[in-house]
């Protein structure tokens, strides 16, 4: 019979610790420390307290915790009962002779490299179990980690194992999270040619895969109980859950369903699925809100097929430029032609512009796309601002000359100057703490191994939480560029290729997200977003605020290994329901 939180909170310290024993193997001290924080406001609160107990312990205790865990694919009686059941779910008991031999070899190599057993949450991000192939692939990948990185990775997996075991003991099934996770898998079945055949996810604007995604999202919105569902003139999927009165204002939410190339399954799409699940829950309750809820799957945000971004959200604020229609993709197909093929009418796009006076604001849920929450062990964070960004293309010109005969003090080396700039950008951005600077493209055109580079081209991407901080970073970087080139006798040209204003969260909407996270019994962590989002476009005309969801695999994004768990998704959905209910009380 499953335990309840009330039973845990009212039990004696010894009884409470016994209820939690075995979540972390051979480590009763974790439960004993955690129960001191009772009463727990939620199981999420309990999970954070157990992690806190480990984080506050010494390094030796953490290493001992990893060493005490059951060996992957070990033989009884070395496996605990729960480890044996978990490994059975992953099919390890049915491994072939070749797979067993491979696992034995991997275990031996891992032991020799790290000195502790390989720890993997074999039940995976959905809790249903990884496949043997996935287990072996992860084993092989992690063998390359530096020892200190791998120890932290092992601890992260121990926390995930404990999270799933706690879920089982308390009958805490993340139903909303599981359904949203499944939607992500099903939508990811659609991918552009050249990627689909290799099992990779790429969905660019108005391709066959893109339009299939739009149809599927429309179908799911209808099944969730939206009152109005349609695809608009730019390809956005629009669902409206109507209020209890026709003249009510509207809350806008959503994110994008297009992807980068070789993408993950959650960037953008999570922000569509979560409010869809919330509408389904409201419909199940028979609950109408005192405001309309409009959920939009934005057709384009990534700028992958055409040299234009935010086509979906931009159309809602009147920022769709007619000249974009003549842009052509790599196959020579213009945007105008792609729209015609999709049955869209560009002449209808101006009518998509929303009247901000009729909207309460815009909220967006998004996977973090970075390592902060993963490293902190927190499932959610409230976004304080979306970083402003400046991008430049730089060309430095010097003198190409013979690498063997030109003395070092006679050179006008363009690449050496660029190298100085790469290092300066790194130092200068780090000085602010929350600024970032990147040289993501670096090229020596026509370079040869025995020629001093006479030309070097590189990109600059400079971001900060406020425009003033961004501009100060840019001034210093460009001043350094001038100084380096002058000192080295070089010339340079500079082209600004993008300027995006920072989008600070609206204070009232940020507080609503903070209150929603706190209501779940979670610590409220605030952080800026270094990535751009649809919210920064809507910010131009209405108040906005975002909620981040932790990514797995060190928070990697724009990568097939991008992932999150159904448990973290569940918390995001519950947070949004909290926000919707609180807003309903505010607007009655």
Residue pairs with C-beta under 8 A, 6 or more apart in sequence:
2 169
2 170
2 171
3 19
3 169
3 170
4 170
5 40
5 42
5 43
5 46
5 170
7 19
8 16
8 19
8 20
8 35
8 38
8 40
8 46
9 16
9 38
9 39
9 40
11 19
13 32
13 35
13 36
16 31
16 35
16 38
17 28
17 31
17 32
17 35
18 31
19 31
19 169
20 30
20 31
20 34
20 35
20 46
20 50
20 166
21 28
21 31
22 80
22 82
22 165
23 30
23 31
23 50
23 161
23 162
23 165
23 166
23 169
24 30
24 31
24 50
24 54
24 65
24 158
24 162
25 68
25 69
25 70
25 80
25 83
26 68
27 64
27 65
27 68
29 53
29 57
29 61
30 50
30 53
30 54
30 65
31 50
33 53
33 56
34 46
34 49
34 50
34 52
34 53
37 49
37 52
40 46
40 49
40 521
41 521
42 520
42 521
42 522
43 166
43 167
43 170
43 172
44 379
44 520
44 521
44 522
44 571
45 521
45 522
46 166
47 159
47 162
47 163
47 166
48 377
48 378
48 522
48 523
50 162
51 159
51 377
54 61
54 62
54 65
54 155
54 159
55 377
62 151
62 155
63 116
63 151
65 155
65 158
66 116
66 117
66 119
66 151
66 154
66 155
66 158
67 116
67 117
69 83
69 117
69 119
69 154
69 158
70 78
70 79
70 80
70 83
70 84
70 117
71 78
71 79
71 107
71 117
71 118
72 87
72 92
72 103
72 107
72 117
72 118
72 119
72 120
72 122
72 135
72 139
73 87
73 92
73 95
73 100
73 103
73 104
73 107
76 84
79 87
82 165
86 122
86 123
86 129
86 161
86 164
87 93
87 122
89 122
89 123
89 128
89 129
90 122
90 123
90 124
90 129
90 130
90 131
90 132
90 135
91 129
91 131
91 132
92 103
92 122
92 132
92 135
94 132
95 103
95 132
99 132
99 136
102 136
103 136
103 139
106 118
106 136
106 139
106 140
106 143
107 117
107 118
109 143
110 117
110 118
110 139
110 142
110 143
111 117
113 143
113 147
114 147
114 150
114 151
116 151
116 154
118 139
118 142
118 154
119 154
119 155
119 157
119 158
119 161
120 130
120 135
120 138
120 139
120 157
121 157
121 160
121 161
121 164
122 129
122 130
122 135
123 129
123 130
123 161
123 164
124 130
124 134
125 181
125 552
125 563
125 564
125 565
125 566
126 178
126 181
126 182
126 565
126 566
127 164
127 167
127 174
127 178
127 565
127 566
127 567
130 138
142 150
142 153
145 153
152 375
153 554
156 374
156 377
159 377
160 565
163 565
163 567
164 567
166 172
167 173
167 174
167 567
174 566
174 567
174 569
174 570
175 570
176 277
176 281
176 569
176 570
176 573
176 574
177 565
177 566
177 567
177 568
177 569
177 570
177 571
177 573
178 566
178 570
179 277
180 270
180 273
180 274
180 276
180 277
180 566
180 569
180 573
181 565
181 566
181 569
183 220
183 273
183 276
184 265
184 266
184 269
184 270
184 273
185 265
186 216
187 213
187 216
187 217
187 257
187 265
187 269
188 201
188 265
190 196
190 203
190 209
190 210
190 212
190 213
190 216
191 200
191 201
191 202
191 203
191 209
192 202
192 203
192 204
192 207
192 208
192 209
192 210
194 202
195 201
195 202
195 261
195 262
196 209
200 261
200 262
200 560
201 259
201 262
201 263
201 264
201 265
201 560
202 209
202 259
202 260
202 261
202 262
202 263
202 304
203 209
203 210
203 213
203 257
203 258
203 259
203 263
204 210
204 258
204 259
204 261
204 302
204 304
204 305
205 235
205 258
205 299
205 300
205 304
205 305
205 306
205 311
205 335
205 338
206 235
206 299
206 305
206 338
206 339
206 341
206 342
206 344
207 305
210 235
210 257
210 258
210 299
211 235
211 342
213 257
213 297
214 231
214 235
214 237
214 257
214 297
214 299
217 237
217 257
217 272
217 297
218 229
218 230
218 231
218 237
218 239
220 276
221 229
221 237
221 239
221 276
221 279
221 295
222 229
223 280
224 239
224 276
224 277
224 279
224 280
224 283
225 241
225 279
225 280
225 282
225 283
225 284
226 239
226 240
226 241
226 279
226 295
227 240
227 241
227 242
228 238
228 239
228 240
228 242
229 237
229 238
229 239
229 240
230 237
230 238
231 237
231 238
232 238
232 315
232 348
232 352
233 315
233 344
233 345
233 346
233 348
233 349
233 351
233 352
234 299
234 300
234 311
234 312
234 315
234 320
234 344
234 349
234 352
235 299
235 300
235 311
235 312
235 339
235 342
235 344
236 296
236 297
236 298
236 299
236 312
236 315
236 316
236 352
237 257
237 272
237 296
237 297
237 299
238 294
238 295
238 296
238 297
239 276
239 279
239 294
239 295
239 296
240 250
240 292
240 293
240 294
240 295
241 279
241 282
241 283
241 289
241 292
241 293
241 294
241 295
242 288
242 292
243 288
243 289
243 290
243 291
243 292
243 293
244 288
244 289
244 290
245 290
248 289
248 290
248 291
248 292
248 587
249 291
249 292
249 358
249 359
249 360
249 587
250 291
250 292
250 293
250 294
250 358
250 359
250 360
251 291
251 292
251 293
251 294
251 359
251 360
251 361
251 362
251 363
251 580
251 583
252 294
252 296
252 354
252 359
252 360
252 361
252 362
252 363
252 538
252 542
253 271
253 275
253 293
253 294
253 295
253 296
253 362
253 363
253 364
253 365
254 271
254 272
254 275
254 294
254 295
254 296
254 297
254 298
254 364
254 534
255 268
255 269
255 270
255 271
255 272
255 297
255 298
255 301
255 364
255 365
255 366
255 533
255 534
256 268
256 269
256 271
256 297
256 298
256 299
256 300
256 301
256 302
256 312
256 313
256 534
257 268
257 269
257 272
257 297
257 298
257 299
258 268
258 298
258 299
258 300
258 301
258 302
258 304
259 267
259 268
259 302
259 304
260 267
260 302
260 304
260 558
261 304
262 558
262 559
262 560
263 558
263 559
263 560
263 562
264 367
264 556
264 557
264 558
264 559
264 560
264 561
264 562
264 563
265 562
265 563
266 367
266 549
266 551
266 557
266 562
266 563
266 564
267 366
267 367
267 369
267 557
267 558
267 562
268 298
268 301
268 366
268 534
269 297
270 365
270 366
270 367
270 549
270 564
270 569
270 572
271 364
271 365
271 366
272 295
272 296
272 297
273 569
274 365
274 569
274 572
274 573
274 576
275 293
275 295
275 365
275 576
276 295
277 573
278 573
278 576
278 577
278 580
279 293
279 295
281 573
281 577
282 288
282 289
282 293
282 580
289 580
289 583
289 584
290 584
290 587
290 588
291 360
291 583
291 584
291 587
293 580
296 312
296 313
296 316
298 310
298 312
298 313
298 534
299 311
299 312
300 308
300 309
300 310
300 311
300 312
301 309
301 310
301 311
301 312
301 313
301 532
301 533
301 534
302 309
303 309
305 329
305 338
306 324
306 327
306 328
306 329
306 335
307 327
308 321
308 324
308 327
308 335
309 532
310 319
310 534
310 537
311 320
311 324
312 534
313 534
313 537
313 538
314 320
314 537
315 349
315 352
315 353
316 352
316 353
316 354
316 537
316 538
317 353
317 354
317 537
317 538
317 540
317 541
318 350
318 353
319 537
319 540
320 349
320 350
320 352
322 346
324 335
325 334
325 335
325 336
325 339
325 346
326 334
326 335
326 336
327 334
327 335
328 334
328 335
329 335
329 338
336 346
339 345
339 346
354 541
356 541
356 542
359 542
360 543
360 583
360 587
361 506
361 509
361 542
361 543
361 544
361 545
362 535
362 538
362 539
362 542
362 543
362 544
363 509
363 513
363 535
363 544
363 545
363 546
363 547
363 576
363 579
364 533
364 534
364 535
364 544
364 546
364 547
365 546
365 547
365 549
365 572
365 576
366 529
366 533
366 546
366 547
366 548
366 549
367 548
367 549
367 550
367 551
367 557
367 562
367 564
368 374
368 381
368 548
368 549
368 550
368 551
368 555
368 557
369 530
369 531
369 551
369 555
369 557
369 558
369 562
370 530
370 531
370 551
370 555
370 557
371 554
371 555
372 381
372 527
372 555
373 379
373 380
373 381
373 525
373 548
373 549
373 550
373 551
373 555
374 550
374 551
374 552
374 553
374 554
374 555
375 554
375 555
376 525
378 522
378 523
378 525
378 550
379 522
379 549
379 550
379 567
379 568
379 571
379 572
380 517
380 520
380 522
380 525
380 547
380 548
380 549
380 550
380 568
380 571
380 572
380 575
381 525
381 526
381 527
381 547
381 548
381 550
382 505
382 510
382 513
382 514
382 517
382 524
382 525
382 526
382 527
382 545
382 546
382 547
382 548
383 505
383 510
383 513
383 526
383 527
383 528
383 529
383 545
383 546
383 547
383 548
384 465
384 504
384 505
384 510
384 526
384 527
384 528
385 465
385 466
385 502
385 503
385 504
385 505
385 528
385 529
386 502
386 503
386 504
386 528
386 529
386 531
386 532
386 533
386 535
386 536
386 539
386 546
387 436
387 463
387 464
387 465
387 470
387 502
387 528
387 529
387 530
387 531
387 532
388 463
388 464
388 465
388 466
388 467
388 469
388 470
388 500
388 501
388 502
388 503
389 461
389 462
389 463
389 470
389 498
389 499
389 500
389 532
390 460
390 461
390 462
390 463
390 470
390 471
390 474
390 496
390 498
390 499
390 500
391 459
391 460
391 461
391 462
391 496
391 497
391 498
391 499
392 459
392 460
392 462
392 494
392 495
392 496
392 497
393 457
393 459
393 460
393 494
393 495
393 497
394 418
394 421
394 457
394 458
394 459
394 460
394 481
394 492
394 493
394 494
394 495
395 455
395 456
395 457
395 492
395 493
396 414
396 417
396 418
396 455
396 456
396 457
396 458
396 485
396 490
396 491
396 492
397 414
397 454
397 455
397 490
397 491
397 492
397 493
398 411
398 412
398 413
398 414
398 417
398 452
398 453
398 454
398 455
398 456
398 488
398 489
398 490
398 491
399 411
399 412
399 452
399 454
400 451
400 452
400 453
400 454
400 455
401 411
401 451
401 452
401 454
402 450
402 451
402 452
403 449
403 450
403 451
403 452
404 450
406 452
411 452
412 452
412 454
412 488
412 489
412 490
413 452
413 453
413 488
414 444
414 453
414 454
414 455
414 456
414 490
415 444
415 447
415 453
415 456
416 453
416 488
417 456
417 484
417 485
417 488
417 490
418 439
418 442
418 456
418 458
420 484
421 439
421 458
421 477
421 480
421 481
421 484
422 439
422 442
422 458
424 477
424 480
424 484
425 437
425 438
425 439
425 460
425 462
425 477
426 437
428 435
428 437
428 473
428 476
428 477
428 480
429 435
429 436
429 437
429 462
429 473
432 464
432 469
432 473
434 464
434 465
434 528
435 462
435 463
435 464
435 465
435 469
435 470
435 473
436 461
436 462
436 463
436 464
436 530
437 460
437 461
437 462
437 463
437 473
437 477
438 459
438 460
438 461
439 458
439 459
439 460
439 461
440 459
440 461
441 457
441 458
441 459
442 456
442 457
442 458
442 459
443 456
443 457
443 458
444 453
444 455
444 456
445 455
445 457
446 455
447 453
460 477
462 470
462 473
462 474
462 477
463 470
463 530
464 470
464 472
464 473
464 502
465 502
465 504
465 528
466 502
466 504
467 501
467 502
470 502
478 494
481 492
481 494
482 492
484 490
485 491
485 492
500 532
500 536
501 536
503 535
503 536
503 539
503 544
505 544
505 545
505 546
506 543
506 544
506 545
508 543
509 543
509 544
509 545
510 526
510 545
512 545
512 579
512 582
512 583
513 545
513 546
513 547
513 575
513 579
514 524
514 526
515 578
515 579
515 582
516 547
516 575
516 576
516 578
516 579
516 582
517 524
517 547
517 575
518 524
519 575
519 578
520 571
520 574
520 575
520 578
522 571
527 548
529 546
529 548
531 557
533 546
535 544
535 545
535 546
536 544
538 544
547 572
547 575
547 576
549 564
549 568
549 569
549 571
549 572
550 564
550 565
550 568
551 557
551 562
551 563
551 564
552 563
552 564
552 565
553 561
553 562
553 563
556 562
